[in-house]
Amino acid sequence: MIYHAAYWHYANQRATGPVAAADRVTSLADARAAMCLASGVDIDDIDPASGYDISRRSYESSRRSWVDAMRYDGLSYFYVRPDIEKVVARWARRRPEFITGDDWAAAGMSAHLDYWRERGGRCRHEDCLIHDAGRLRFEAGYESGDAAGERVAVWTVGEAHATLSGPDGREVDTVAIPAGADEATALSAVVDRWGENLTRWDRIPQEPEQQPAADEATQDGPADAPPELQDTADRLF
């Protein structure tokens, strides 16, 4: 009954004229809450502001879907990492008791390594933070203001600082980069510190390390041993 009433209320508003944005948001929240109630969600497990199911069951389902996504695709600067951060932040606001001490990224990393260990030890995604941390370098060029040449800011993925060097190659300054930062975050930190008068922003792939053949053993162990993570890999979030 409540389920149908909420939808009727929203549909009726839409049909009788323009609806203020606040009214539409409220109506959608009411509709979601009605669906939750109709599906058996306890009223205490419904977010009053949005109407979403924030029960333990919903939390586990959301967590499982993200861990599964990381199992196959790893963590990317562009398509996994930014979105999972937003989802985790929402759960931290709504149900901090669920997420405290529960590291989704660590669980996804473990699942990813286990999955690819069974398939040769390394995933095929070039921008995977787990397998390729530290393989991209970004350079920002700045005019030095004299004939000596440009100043260059350099940040390598996985490092905690970007460095600014003068035309003579000597380090002039550094800026802290948040752990697990993506390209946009690093660029923002560079611009905030050294200004927006960049003359260039280049992405420079690093030479990948030579991988031993699948049937070869290494000094550190058999060929199918799990790849070692960079020291910064457990600080992605």
N, C-alpha and C positions, 0 to 999 in steps of 0.2 A: 504494500500500500504506500509506504513512504517512498519507495523506489519510483513508482509511477507518479506520485504527487510532485516530486522534485523535478522530474523531467517535464511534466505538464507545466509547472510553474515557469521553467526556463523557456520552453517552447512558446508559451502564451505571451511572455514578454517580448520574444523575438517577433511574434506575429502582430503585435498591436502597436509597434512603432519602434523608434530608436531606443536603444538601451545604453545607459551610461556604462563606461568601462568598469567602474566599481561594481555595478549591479551584475554585469556579465560574469565577472570574477567570482562574485558571491554565489551566483546561480550555478556556475560550474562546480564550485566547491560543494554546494548542496547536492548536486547530482552525483558527484563522486562519493560523497558520504552515504547517500542513499544506496548506491551500488554496493558499497562496502557492507552496510548493514544487511542488505538483502542476501549477501553471500556469506553471512555469518561472522563478520568481523566484530569484535567487541567494541562498544562505543568508546571505551578508553584507549583503544588502539587506532583511532581515526584522528588525523591531524585536523584540528578545528579550522585552521586558516586555509588549508588547501583541499581538505576532504580525502586525502590519500590514506591508504592503508599503511600504518607505520608499526604493525605488529611484528613480533619476533619472526613469524613465518615469512612475512614480506621482506624483512631484513635478510634472512637467510637465502631467500630466492634471489634477491638482487645481488648479494655477495657471490652466490654460486654462478650467476650468469656472467659476472665480470671476471671471475677466476677462470671460467671456461674460455672466455674471449682471450685472456692472456695466455692460456695454455697453448693455443695455436699461433697467435700473432705476436706474443711478447708485449713489450711496452714500447710505444712509439712516441716521438716528440709531437706528432701531429694527430693521430687518430685514436689512440687509446688513453695515453697519459692525461691529457687535459680533461677528458670527459670523466674519467674515473675520479679525478680529484674533485670535480664538482659534485659527483654523487656521494662520495665519502663525506664531503663538507656538509651536504644536506642531512645525512644521517647523524653526523656529529651534532648538528643543531637540534634535531628533533628527538633522537634517542641516544644521547651520549653514553648511556649505560650499556648499550649494545656494542658500540664500536671502540670503546676504551680498551686499549691493549690488543685489538684485533687488526692486524696489518694486512689489508687486502693485497697490497702490492707484493709483500713477502710471500703470501700464499700463491699469488699468480706466478711469481718468479719460480717458486718451487715446482708448480705444476708444469710450467713452460720447460724447465730444464729436464724434468722427468720425461715429458712427452718427446722432446727432441733427442734425448740421450738414447731412446729406443730406436731412433731413426737416423743415426749417424753422428749425433752429438752437437749439431749446430743448425739453427734455423736458417731460413732463406731470406729473411727480411733484412735489408741493408741498414735500416734505421732502427733496429731493435736495440733498446737501451741495455737489455740484459746481455746480449751477445756482442754488441758492437760499441759499448761505452768507450768514449775516448777516441773514436776513429774519425770524428769530424772536427775541423778547426774553423773558426770564424775570425775574419780579419776586418777591422774597420779602419779606413784611411782618413786622416785629418790633415788639412793643410797646416804646415808648420809656421807659416807667416814669414818665412825667409827663403832664400834660394837653396838652402841645404837639403830640402826634400820634405817628405811628409812624415808625420807621426803616425804610428800604427798601434792600434789596440788589438790584442789577440786573446781569444778564449777558446780552449779546447774542451769539448763536451766531457763532463765528469770532473773538471777541475773547479776548485773553490774560488778562484780569483781570475779576473781578466787583467792583463798587464798592458800598460801604455809605454811604448818606447819612442824615444826621440829619433831624429834623422840620423844620428850617429849610432843608433842601435842600442844605446844604453837605456835601461828601465827608468822611467820617469815617475810612474804612479801605478797603483793597483786599485781595483774595486772588487768587493766581495760579490760573488754570484751564488744565489741560493742553491742548495743541494738539489740535484735532479732538475735543474733549470732547462727549459727548452730554448730554442733559438730566439723567440720573441722576448722571453724573460731576460735573457742575456743582453739582447740588443737594448732593451729598456734600461737595464742597469748601466750599460756603457754610455747611453745618451744622457741619462740623469747625471752621471759623473763628469763626462767630458764634453757635453754639448751636442747639438744636433747638426753641426756643420760637417757631416761626414761627406767625403768625396767618393767613398765606395763601401760596400759591405759584401764580402766574398765568403762563400762556403767552400772550404778546401778539404776534400776527402783525404784521409791519411792512408798510407800504404798498409793494406791488411797484412797481418802476420801470416807467414807460410804455414798452412795446415798439413800435418802429416797424412800420408795416405791411409785409407780406412783399414788396411791390413797391416799397418806398421805399428810397432810399439815405440813409445818414447821413453826417455830416461825417467820421466816423472810417473810413468804408469802405462797401462795398456791403451790402445788407440781409442777404445770406447769409454775411457774415463770421462766423467762429467767435466765440462769446461769450467775453469776458475773464473769467478766474478771479479770485476774491478773492485778496488777497495771502496769506491763510492757507490757501488750498486745497491747496497743495503740502505742508502740514504736518499733513495729516489723520492720519498715522500716524507 
